């Protein structure tokens, strides 16, 4: 199956609209799920007071889950917090999770931040031609080979690709998925999952804490007290170094989403007639919609 065949299916008038979601994952050594209560998030100003839960939250030492009526989801496990939101064809500037992530970092400045990831996902349903999804992955992307002719059913496959960008590492996974709607038969789809991963450079964070605080030694007790004060300042400077890096990573959120959309459209689904001088919205394979 060629990309032209994929395009004809996507352009079908009866097609199901694609689904797009973005997640932001913050990693910190000392993060515990029990910190993620709705009261804490509201009282600290991390989320707005007017947000309402859509279902009963889960909160225990190993896992926390809060889903809100506006479509934002917050999941936490020891060491990570994941903020997720569906785009639902809305403009990027209207997304809420990057504001929540920024507030979280601002309100918890002493956390030992280790890294940050952006995970965009694009799901393309194929309700009329489910077999084309498997043919596209095993035929167009993987090519031919005797490895396909094993067993009694068509082979299923998923692809994991790793790229090294100037600013971070990018992983893209392509797989067959099922979209289940209430009281309807499952719909076969192609799922493109991305992960832009940023690691905190601990050597830079340490450099922020290496400055010596001037002190004047008078007596042994005074020396001990001033040494503790100097260590406290240096540890605070190390935290500032981590926060600066994580904040810079977070500022890439819009660039990463747009780049992921461009890669999916132009490198995997491009039918060969796209004009490279046009914007993503103009060359989109989803008519009438802007990725």
TAVEN-V584565 format. One record per helix or strand of 3 or more residues. SS is the DSSP state (alpha for helix, beta for strand). FROM is the first residue (numbers start at 1). LEN is the number of residues. If there is no record, write none. Layout:
# TAVEN-V584565
SS	FROM	LEN
SS	FROM	LEN
This chain:
# TAVEN-V584565
alpha	3	8
beta	19	10
alpha	33	3
alpha	38	6
beta	58	3
beta	63	6
beta	73	5
beta	80	7
alpha	92	3
alpha	97	11
beta	113	13
alpha	131	11
alpha	146	3
beta	159	6
beta	169	11
beta	187	13
alpha	202	6
alpha	220	31
alpha	253	16
alpha	280	4
